[in-house]
Amino acid sequence: MPLLLTMDDVTKVLEMPDCIDVVEKAFVELATGTAVLPLRIPITPPGGLSLYMPAYLKELGALACKVVTVYKDNPTKHNLPTVIGKVLLQDPVTGDVICIMDGGYLTAVRTGAASGVATKYLARKDIGQTAGIFGAGVQAKMQLWAVATVRKLNKAYIYDISDDAVKSFIAEMSSKLNIEIEKIDSPDDMLAKSDIICTATSSATPIFNGNKVKAGTHINGIGSHTPNARELDTAIVKKSKFIADSYEACLKEAGDIMIPIDEGAIDKSHMFADLGEIITGKKPARENNDEITLFKSNGLAIQDVATAKLVYDKAKAAGVGIDVKL
Ligand SMILES: NC(=O)c1ccc[n+]([C@@H]2O[C@H](COP(=O)([O-])OP(=O)(O)OC[C@H]3O[C@@H](n4cnc5c(N)ncnc54)[C@H](O)[C@@H]3O)[C@@H](O)[C@H]2O)c1
């Protein structure tokens, strides 16, 4: 009988440090050839985007498919989150579905976890750094949690065009992480103050002037993931060491890199590595304290599948969820 896990159940058992650990393993499997990762299938009903994301991870013994939707008007028109998802986890031996779980919180945590892995390998290692988060929505909160898991932060900064989102971000995350979080009023100020930057907005156009990013900054760009949308301008992409979650996904889905390539500002070879190549040491991570490193995350099914297996194992061990006869 499949186990049914609600968002509350998933929230109870899923912690960022464990998720960073399994997401790192998933990227290693992708780099070493034990992962099966078809490109996600998009369907675009009016007003939204529906993505079908299957993957298999041999070493982790994880097989699953997530259905995730991105509907930008959901918060204002339907009192629902922008991103909604559900995951079907299967037994790789029999193929049977062993768990149906909510994927909303899982998506946010696994997206944070990918940035956590990238930050662990690419950000400067000196202690007492600062993190600047662009966007104060669901994903943004998990970005800060991930960065604070892999680096000892002195302080965090938050910038969003919505004051209400900023207030809720500060109230929730300062107590959760026991860290001082300051509201910032301009993107330029944010760039001047932050050593590690995460962009997690719903904007389809660049959110800051890349020429103002200071030397030594690490950036996790997780927002836009369609060919015509981008959060990052050509200037910052051009002057960064660019690390893709996947070359293929970046060239098919990421306006952040596709638009500068179309403009002729860079070519494909500007993509220095993918995250798996960095983790496995095939390509060097940060080489000095002045480099600007940029991780572009489109979101891969391997992250969902590894996280879903983690959630299932933890829920079974803790007796969380209910078994349902289908
Ligand atoms: N890479 C991945 O794996 C992945 C996974 C899930 C979602 N996403 C993407 O992450 C983004 C954020 O998703 P969410 O669920 O947090 O959405 P959300 O609606 O909860 O939050 C988005 C926030 O961005 C703010 N914003 C919009 N334009 C801005 C700007 N120019 N400057 C500063 N803030 C701005 C909005 O006011 C809002 O508070 C979306 O683009 C979504 O598609 C990526």
The ligand as a MOL file (V3000), in Angstrom:
LIG
                    3D

  0  0  0     0  0            999 V3000
M  V30 BEGIN CTAB
M  V30 COUNTS 44 48 0 0 0
M  V30 BEGIN ATOM
M  V30 1 N 15.5680 26.5960 -10.0460 0
M  V30 2 C 14.6320 25.8610 -9.5250 0
M  V30 3 O 14.8230 24.6750 -9.2800 0
M  V30 4 C 13.3060 26.4790 -9.1480 0
M  V30 5 C 12.3720 25.7240 -8.4140 0
M  V30 6 C 11.1720 26.3270 -8.0580 0
M  V30 7 C 10.8990 27.6370 -8.4260 0
M  V30 8 N 11.8050 28.3300 -9.1570 0 CHG=1
M  V30 9 C 11.5710 29.7250 -9.5580 0
M  V30 10 O 11.8790 30.5530 -8.4290 0
M  V30 11 C 11.1880 31.8040 -8.5730 0
M  V30 12 C 10.5640 32.1790 -7.2470 0
M  V30 13 O 9.5560 31.2380 -6.9080 0
M  V30 14 P 8.6980 31.3950 -5.5590 0
M  V30 15 O 7.9270 30.1340 -5.4020 0
M  V30 16 O 9.5580 31.8210 -4.4360 0 CHG=-1
M  V30 17 O 7.7260 32.5800 -5.9930 0
M  V30 18 P 7.0020 33.6430 -5.0450 0
M  V30 19 O 5.9170 34.2380 -5.8830 0
M  V30 20 O 6.6640 33.0110 -3.7360 0
M  V30 21 O 8.1360 34.7480 -4.7630 0
M  V30 22 C 8.6950 35.5380 -5.7660 0
M  V30 23 C 9.0640 36.8830 -5.1600 0
M  V30 24 O 9.8270 37.6240 -6.1170 0
M  V30 25 C 9.5170 39.0030 -5.9220 0
M  V30 26 N 9.9870 39.7940 -7.0590 0
M  V30 27 C 9.4770 39.8610 -8.3130 0
M  V30 28 N 10.2320 40.6970 -9.0630 0
M  V30 29 C 11.2470 41.1420 -8.2710 0
M  V30 30 C 12.3640 41.9990 -8.4730 0
M  V30 31 N 12.5890 42.5940 -9.6460 0
M  V30 32 N 13.2070 42.2200 -7.4300 0
M  V30 33 C 12.9900 41.6440 -6.2170 0
M  V30 34 N 11.9400 40.8220 -5.9750 0
M  V30 35 C 11.0860 40.5700 -6.9860 0
M  V30 36 C 8.0000 38.9840 -5.7160 0
M  V30 37 O 7.5380 40.1850 -5.1150 0
M  V30 38 C 7.8380 37.7530 -4.8110 0
M  V30 39 O 7.8690 38.0820 -3.4400 0
M  V30 40 C 10.1910 31.6000 -9.7060 0
M  V30 41 O 10.7230 32.2080 -10.8730 0
M  V30 42 C 10.1350 30.0980 -9.9020 0
M  V30 43 O 9.8240 29.7370 -11.2190 0
M  V30 44 C 13.0120 27.7730 -9.5100 0
M  V30 END ATOM
M  V30 BEGIN BOND
M  V30 1 1 1 2
M  V30 2 2 2 3
M  V30 3 1 2 4
M  V30 4 1 4 5
M  V30 5 2 4 44
M  V30 6 2 5 6
M  V30 7 1 6 7
M  V30 8 2 7 8
M  V30 9 1 8 9
M  V30 10 1 8 44
M  V30 11 1 9 10
M  V30 12 1 9 42
M  V30 13 1 10 11
M  V30 14 1 11 12
M  V30 15 1 11 40
M  V30 16 1 12 13
M  V30 17 1 13 14
M  V30 18 2 14 15
M  V30 19 1 14 16
M  V30 20 1 14 17
M  V30 21 1 17 18
M  V30 22 2 18 19
M  V30 23 1 18 20
M  V30 24 1 18 21
M  V30 25 1 21 22
M  V30 26 1 22 23
M  V30 27 1 23 24
M  V30 28 1 23 38
M  V30 29 1 24 25
M  V30 30 1 25 26
M  V30 31 1 25 36
M  V30 32 1 26 27
M  V30 33 1 26 35
M  V30 34 2 27 28
M  V30 35 1 28 29
M  V30 36 1 29 30
M  V30 37 2 29 35
M  V30 38 1 30 31
M  V30 39 2 30 32
M  V30 40 1 32 33
M  V30 41 2 33 34
M  V30 42 1 34 35
M  V30 43 1 36 37
M  V30 44 1 36 38
M  V30 45 1 38 39
M  V30 46 1 40 41
M  V30 47 1 40 42
M  V30 48 1 42 43
M  V30 END BOND
M  V30 END CTAB
M  END
